[in-house]
Amino acid sequence: MAIKPPSWCKDAIPTSKGWVHPRTGEVLVGGSITQKNIDEYFGKVAEETLPPAEEFVIQVDEKIDWDVHGHDDIEVHELDLDSMTKAELIETAEDWEVDIDTKATKAEIKAQLEEELF
C-alpha cells in the first residue's frame, strides 16, 4: 500500500509515529507507518525527484569537477569572503550550517568560515 503525505503539507516526512513537519518535527498526522512503507516512500520520492545517475560524473582528484549534461541553469560561484559584509558572512555561515558567534567581529567570522569551509 503506497503512503501519501497530507494534501496540505506535501513535504511532510513519514515516520513510525505518523507524518511529521520537515522543519519543526511536529507530528502532523498521527498513526503508525511501517518501516517497509517508509522505505518504499523514500525510494519512490528519490526516483521522482533525482535526475538519472548517468547525467552526473564526479571526478575526484585534488579538485572536484562537475559534469552536468543539459543543466545550463546550474551556476557555480566561488565564495569571496573578503568582499562580503558582516551580515553576508553571517548568512553564509547559516547557509553552510557553520556555528558562529554573531557578535564576533567581521574578521573573526571570516577567519572561522575560512577554517570550516576551506
C-alpha atoms as a printed R data frame, in Angstrom:
    type eleno elety resid chain resno      x      y       z
1   ATOM     1    CA   MET     A     1  0.000  0.000   0.000
2   ATOM     2    CA   ALA     A     2  1.531  3.304  -1.101
3   ATOM     3    CA   ILE     A     3  1.521  6.047   1.509
4   ATOM     4    CA   LYS     A     4  0.990  9.735   0.702
5   ATOM     5    CA   PRO     A     5  1.701 12.883   2.734
6   ATOM     6    CA   PRO     A     6 -1.238 15.016   3.831
7   ATOM     7    CA   SER     A     7 -2.515 17.165   0.964
8   ATOM     8    CA   TRP     A     8 -1.979 20.349   2.990
9   ATOM     9    CA   CYS     A     9  1.716 19.571   3.687
10  ATOM    10    CA   LYS     A    10  3.193 17.801   0.651
11  ATOM    11    CA   ASP     A    11  6.739 17.879   2.105
12  ATOM    12    CA   ALA     A    12  5.754 16.069   5.330
13  ATOM    13    CA   ILE     A    13  8.045 13.193   6.311
14  ATOM    14    CA   PRO     A    14  6.754  9.719   7.158
15  ATOM    15    CA   THR     A    15  7.933  8.239  10.462
16  ATOM    16    CA   SER     A    16  6.853  5.343  12.641
17  ATOM    17    CA   LYS     A    17  4.789  7.888  14.646
18  ATOM    18    CA   GLY     A    18  2.998  9.307  11.591
19  ATOM    19    CA   TRP     A    19  3.616 12.256   9.271
20  ATOM    20    CA   VAL     A    20  5.863 14.978  10.717
21  ATOM    21    CA   HIS     A    21  6.664 18.534   9.650
22  ATOM    22    CA   PRO     A    22 10.039 18.599   7.822
23  ATOM    23    CA   ARG     A    23 11.476 21.556   9.749
24  ATOM    24    CA   THR     A    24  9.816 21.509  13.163
25  ATOM    25    CA   GLY     A    25  9.428 17.745  13.641
26  ATOM    26    CA   GLU     A    26  5.852 18.317  14.849
27  ATOM    27    CA   VAL     A    27  3.565 15.316  14.303
28  ATOM    28    CA   LEU     A    28  1.000 16.485  11.747
29  ATOM    29    CA   VAL     A    29 -0.949 13.254  11.324
30  ATOM    30    CA   GLY     A    30 -0.560 10.590  13.984
31  ATOM    31    CA   GLY     A    31 -0.598  6.881  13.313
32  ATOM    32    CA   SER     A    32  1.872  4.118  12.775
33  ATOM    33    CA   ILE     A    33  3.623  3.753   9.442
34  ATOM    34    CA   THR     A    34  5.619  0.584   8.851
35  ATOM    35    CA   GLN     A    35  9.321  0.802   8.078
36  ATOM    36    CA   LYS     A    36  8.638 -1.012   4.803
37  ATOM    37    CA   ASN     A    37  6.181  1.711   3.742
38  ATOM    38    CA   ILE     A    38  8.630  4.436   4.791
39  ATOM    39    CA   ASP     A    39 11.433  2.819   2.767
40  ATOM    40    CA   GLU     A    40  9.161  2.437  -0.266
41  ATOM    41    CA   TYR     A    41  8.045  6.075   0.030
42  ATOM    42    CA   PHE     A    42 11.620  7.415   0.126
43  ATOM    43    CA   GLY     A    43 12.642  5.140  -2.731
44  ATOM    44    CA   LYS     A    44  9.782  6.454  -4.858
45  ATOM    45    CA   VAL     A    45 10.426 10.099  -3.935
46  ATOM    46    CA   ALA     A    46 14.108  9.698  -4.855
47  ATOM    47    CA   GLU     A    47 13.215  8.181  -8.223
48  ATOM    48    CA   GLU     A    48 10.782 11.016  -8.973
49  ATOM    49    CA   THR     A    49 12.979 13.927  -7.904
50  ATOM    50    CA   LEU     A    50 16.552 12.956  -8.752
51  ATOM    51    CA   PRO     A    51 17.890 13.078 -12.312
52  ATOM    52    CA   PRO     A    52 19.254  9.860 -13.776
53  ATOM    53    CA   ALA     A    53 22.607  8.949 -12.238
54  ATOM    54    CA   GLU     A    54 24.323  8.779 -15.623
55  ATOM    55    CA   GLU     A    55 23.827 12.546 -16.054
56  ATOM    56    CA   PHE     A    56 26.346 13.311 -13.320
57  ATOM    57    CA   VAL     A    57 30.020 12.462 -13.386
58  ATOM    58    CA   ILE     A    58 32.251 13.370 -10.479
59  ATOM    59    CA   GLN     A    59 35.994 13.029 -10.811
60  ATOM    60    CA   VAL     A    60 37.856 13.222  -7.530
61  ATOM    61    CA   ASP     A    61 41.413 14.485  -7.782
62  ATOM    62    CA   GLU     A    62 42.676 17.459  -5.887
63  ATOM    63    CA   LYS     A    63 39.601 19.273  -7.168
64  ATOM    64    CA   ILE     A    64 36.052 18.077  -7.844
65  ATOM    65    CA   ASP     A    65 34.858 18.621 -11.416
66  ATOM    66    CA   TRP     A    66 31.134 18.550 -12.130
67  ATOM    67    CA   ASP     A    67 29.884 17.387 -15.497
68  ATOM    68    CA   VAL     A    68 26.253 18.455 -15.744
69  ATOM    69    CA   HIS     A    69 24.995 17.463 -19.171
70  ATOM    70    CA   GLY     A    70 21.983 19.516 -20.183
71  ATOM    71    CA   HIS     A    71 21.878 21.522 -16.954
72  ATOM    72    CA   ASP     A    72 22.830 25.012 -18.140
73  ATOM    73    CA   ASP     A    73 20.824 26.536 -15.282
74  ATOM    74    CA   ILE     A    74 23.343 25.369 -12.667
75  ATOM    75    CA   GLU     A    75 25.774 28.082 -11.640
76  ATOM    76    CA   VAL     A    76 28.936 27.595  -9.622
77  ATOM    77    CA   HIS     A    77 30.081 30.529  -7.517
78  ATOM    78    CA   GLU     A    78 33.285 30.921  -5.580
79  ATOM    79    CA   LEU     A    79 32.947 32.378  -2.119
80  ATOM    80    CA   ASP     A    80 34.699 35.732  -1.942
81  ATOM    81    CA   LEU     A    81 34.665 36.256   1.806
82  ATOM    82    CA   ASP     A    82 36.815 39.404   1.566
83  ATOM    83    CA   SER     A    83 34.145 41.337  -0.332
84  ATOM    84    CA   MET     A    84 31.238 40.271   1.914
85  ATOM    85    CA   THR     A    85 29.669 42.400   4.587
86  ATOM    86    CA   LYS     A    86 29.374 41.057   8.129
87  ATOM    87    CA   ALA     A    87 25.675 40.329   7.505
88  ATOM    88    CA   GLU     A    88 26.548 38.384   4.335
89  ATOM    89    CA   LEU     A    89 29.211 36.412   6.223
90  ATOM    90    CA   ILE     A    90 26.639 35.515   8.903
91  ATOM    91    CA   GLU     A    91 24.131 34.473   6.224
92  ATOM    92    CA   THR     A    92 26.807 32.344   4.516
93  ATOM    93    CA   ALA     A    93 27.603 30.676   7.840
94  ATOM    94    CA   GLU     A    94 23.912 29.887   8.314
95  ATOM    95    CA   ASP     A    95 23.629 28.534   4.749
96  ATOM    96    CA   TRP     A    96 26.630 26.259   5.297
97  ATOM    97    CA   GLU     A    97 25.491 25.351   8.829
98  ATOM    98    CA   VAL     A    98 28.656 26.726  10.414
99  ATOM    99    CA   ASP     A    99 28.085 27.642  14.051
100 ATOM   100    CA   ILE     A   100 29.461 31.138  14.651
101 ATOM   101    CA   ASP     A   101 29.137 33.867  17.248
102 ATOM   102    CA   THR     A   102 27.152 36.623  15.527
103 ATOM   103    CA   LYS     A   103 28.630 39.133  17.987
104 ATOM   104    CA   ALA     A   104 32.154 38.364  16.767
105 ATOM   105    CA   THR     A   105 33.943 40.830  14.537
106 ATOM   106    CA   LYS     A   106 33.792 40.551  10.756
107 ATOM   107    CA   ALA     A   107 37.426 39.414  10.698
108 ATOM   108    CA   GLU     A   108 36.767 36.706  13.315
109 ATOM   109    CA   ILE     A   109 33.734 35.405  11.417
110 ATOM   110    CA   LYS     A   110 35.680 35.415   8.135
111 ATOM   111    CA   ALA     A   111 38.556 33.501   9.754
112 ATOM   112    CA   GLN     A   112 36.181 30.899  11.189
113 ATOM   113    CA   LEU     A   113 34.443 30.430   7.816
114 ATOM   114    CA   GLU     A   114 37.810 30.019   6.084
115 ATOM   115    CA   GLU     A   115 38.790 27.409   8.644
116 ATOM   116    CA   GLU     A   116 35.490 25.496   8.360
117 ATOM   117    CA   LEU     A   117 34.892 25.726   4.613
118 ATOM   118    CA   PHE     A   118 38.344 25.615   3.028
